Amino acid sequence: MQKSIINNATFAILAMLAFCFSHAYAKEAPPFQTVPVTLKASTILPATILKGNGYSVADQVSNDGFLNTYILESEYGELNVTGTDKLLARIQEIKATRALEDLERSDAFKDAAKGAVEGMVEGGKSLVTSPVDTSKRAAKGFGRWVSNVGRSFTSDDPDQENALATALGHDAAKRAYALEFGVDPYTDFEPFQERLGEVAQAATAGGLIAKMALDVGTEGTMVGTVVTVSSAAAMKDMIKDNPPGRLNELNRSRLEKMGIPDYQIHAFNRNYNYTAMERALLVEALRRMGDVKGREIFVAYSTAAPDEVIARYMQQTAEMMANYISDTGPADIVELGGQPILITRDGKAILASAVDYLVWTKRLSEIVEATSSAISDLPNVKSRELLIEGQVDPAVRAAFEGQDWKVKDHVGLAARDSLE
């Protein structure tokens, strides 16, 4: 399974990175490298990340030319994690899981759990005997409650909670707790989801609020969040207050205002390689781009993401592009040689890519050569820049700079702020 994901990731990212040099570049470029490349975690990650309570990162890292695959040893088993950002998210999930386990051993949780047993029983009865009155306590407004429960019956979104959990406010509590812990509520990390469900059930009927849980369960265990989010505080509330079905509706409304065709919106919302949160964050990044043409191009590529690795890559790349536009000024998205890039209004071609470590390979050079005419056909492009979230190998830097590309690595995601 892991091999399939990595192969898909390699293929898709190669397509994204298929941009051009001049036809003469091959004579000057450094020798090709062979992948996979073996790297050391100790040289590419901060020492504070390598080991912590309940986990350690193996020093040997495999890179397929674009993304790193790490071995994460934890008390929940050995995990293969593709992508540095995903590694940071997994570490945060491990910390959050341990914090939830500490919480479940606390007196505050035990008291809430006692109330939850009574509350769940009484809540179930009242749903049958007085559903309207119960809905006023379970959600913010009758209309939202009815809408959310209806989606839980009909939605095929794997992130959508079932009807009873939605009616009792269980899914809302899970989202609130997860976001307070700096974790994507829809993560596929099962140990966290199991503990999260137990705590949310007690909280829903037992009165244990998320802030109280943090006070009880996280002292000394959390070192900041690593979930990729917009710096806009409203995104936290949007994700917390809306189940996946409603988030899809909000995505649709936002994308329609951008002029994205209906068929594209429908297909994007149904690509479940993204979590509901990742879809919402990608749309928010597109919105933050402001006055930009060609967003439908990026939506098309995002919709085609074949697995969760590429879905995360596309979401992060969208944020990189949005950050660039916010920092430097207007730009438009165009498709050149099979990939979306930015063309600024003052004539710069910007290729932004959320890769971990870029390696100079024969395959990459072939794609570069095949699409070299694309950028040369644009008369108003005066310069070229490559933006990499992670790092470029020295051979890659030499090859690019030899063809008048300005290379910037360690760009990062400025929008990766704390959810606190």
Secondary structure as UniProt FT lines:
FT   HELIX           2..16
FT   TURN            23..24
FT   HELIX           25..28
FT   STRAND          37..40
FT   HELIX           41..44
FT   HELIX           47..50
FT   STRAND          51..52
FT   TURN            53..54
FT   STRAND          55..57
FT   STRAND          60..63
FT   STRAND          68..74
FT   TURN            75..76
FT   STRAND          77..82
FT   HELIX           84..104
FT   HELIX           107..129
FT   HELIX           131..138
FT   HELIX           142..154
FT   TURN            158..159
FT   HELIX           163..167
FT   TURN            168..169
FT   HELIX           170..180
FT   TURN            181..182
FT   TURN            185..186
FT   HELIX           190..206
FT   HELIX           210..217
FT   TURN            219..221
FT   HELIX           234..241
FT   HELIX           244..257
FT   TURN            258..259
FT   HELIX           262..269
FT   TURN            272..273
FT   HELIX           276..288
FT   HELIX           295..303
FT   HELIX           308..328
FT   STRAND          331..336
FT   TURN            337..338
FT   STRAND          339..344
FT   TURN            345..346
FT   STRAND          348..353
FT   STRAND          357..358
FT   HELIX           362..370
FT   HELIX           372..376
FT   TURN            379..380
FT   STRAND          383..388
FT   STRAND          391..392
FT   HELIX           394..401
FT   TURN            402..404
FT   STRAND          405..408
FT   TURN            414..415
//
